[in-house]
Amino acid sequence: MKSKIKKKDTVLVISGRDKGKKAEILKVYPETGRALVSKINVCTKHVKPTQAEPGGRRDKEMPINLAKLMLVCPKCEVAIRPKIDRLATGEKVRVCRKCSEVIL
């Protein structure tokens, strides 16, 4: 699935348990249509003790569906659906629909 969201983008969660939170993308999984977002969709993982670390419960971020995320424009700080434009050089770029700013 082709995505308009990339690593290190700021996104807004639009549905689910973490609705309304803004966070940064850590990793995108285009083959499954999911993304790993910092401090979003956190679950508890039980870890067995090893010689190096004690066991216990750890908080772990799980991937979230891309349909639940909207890109936040870095200039106007609004959640948007970016449009794709071509520069004079032929390169494709994402553009904010509100302020017409190029999103890198």
C-alpha positions as CSV (number, residue, x, y, z in Angstrom):
1,M,0.0,0.0,0.0
2,K,1.5,3.4,-1.0
3,S,1.6,5.8,1.9
4,K,1.9,9.6,2.1
5,I,3.3,9.2,5.6
6,K,7.0,8.8,6.1
7,K,9.5,8.2,9.0
8,K,10.0,11.3,11.3
9,D,6.7,12.9,10.3
10,T,4.4,14.2,13.0
11,V,1.0,12.7,12.9
12,L,-2.4,13.0,14.7
13,V,-4.3,9.9,15.7
14,I,-7.9,10.4,14.5
15,S,-9.5,7.2,16.0
16,G,-9.0,4.6,18.6
17,R,-7.8,4.6,22.2
18,D,-5.2,7.3,21.6
19,K,-7.5,9.7,19.6
20,G,-6.3,13.3,19.6
21,K,-2.6,12.6,20.4
22,K,0.2,14.0,18.3
23,A,3.4,11.9,17.9
24,E,6.3,11.1,15.6
25,I,6.5,8.1,13.2
26,L,9.4,5.7,14.2
27,K,8.9,3.2,11.3
28,V,6.5,2.6,8.5
29,Y,5.5,-0.9,7.3
30,P,4.1,-0.3,3.8
31,E,3.5,-4.0,3.1
32,T,0.9,-4.2,6.0
33,G,-0.3,-0.6,5.9
34,R,0.8,0.1,9.5
35,A,3.2,2.4,11.3
36,L,5.1,2.4,14.6
37,V,4.4,5.7,16.4
38,S,6.2,6.9,19.5
39,K,4.1,6.5,22.7
40,I,1.0,5.5,20.8
41,N,-0.8,2.1,21.0
42,V,1.3,1.0,24.0
43,C,0.8,-2.5,25.4
44,T,2.3,-4.4,28.2
45,K,4.8,-7.2,27.4
46,H,5.7,-9.8,30.0
47,V,9.4,-10.6,29.9
48,K,11.1,-13.7,31.4
49,P,14.1,-13.0,33.5
50,T,17.6,-13.6,32.1
51,Q,21.1,-13.4,33.6
52,A,21.5,-9.9,32.2
53,E,18.1,-8.4,33.1
54,P,15.3,-9.1,35.6
55,G,11.9,-10.2,34.3
56,G,8.8,-8.2,34.6
57,R,6.4,-6.1,32.7
58,R,7.6,-3.7,29.9
59,D,5.6,-1.2,27.9
60,K,6.0,-1.7,24.2
61,E,4.7,0.3,21.2
62,M,2.7,-1.7,18.7
63,P,2.1,-0.8,15.1
64,I,-1.1,1.2,14.3
65,N,-3.1,1.2,11.1
66,L,-2.2,4.1,8.7
67,A,-5.9,4.8,8.2
68,K,-6.0,6.0,11.8
69,L,-3.3,8.6,11.3
70,M,-3.3,12.1,9.6
71,L,-0.2,14.0,8.7
72,V,0.4,17.3,10.6
73,C,1.7,20.2,8.6
74,P,5.0,21.5,10.2
75,K,4.2,25.1,9.3
76,C,0.5,25.6,10.1
77,E,0.2,22.7,12.7
78,V,-3.0,21.4,11.2
79,A,-3.9,17.8,10.4
80,I,-4.1,17.5,6.6
81,R,-4.3,15.1,3.7
82,P,-1.3,16.2,1.6
83,K,-1.5,16.5,-2.1
84,I,1.3,15.4,-4.5
85,D,2.7,18.0,-6.8
86,R,5.7,17.9,-9.2
87,L,8.5,20.5,-9.1
88,A,10.0,22.0,-12.2
89,T,12.7,19.3,-12.0
90,G,10.1,16.5,-12.2
91,E,10.5,15.5,-8.5
92,K,7.3,14.6,-6.6
93,V,6.7,16.5,-3.3
94,R,4.0,16.5,-0.7
95,V,2.2,19.9,-0.4
96,C,-0.1,21.1,2.4
97,R,-3.7,21.8,1.2
98,K,-4.2,24.6,3.7
99,C,-1.0,26.7,3.5
100,S,0.6,25.4,0.2
101,E,3.9,24.7,2.0
102,V,6.1,21.9,0.7
103,I,6.4,19.1,3.3
104,L,9.8,17.4,3.2
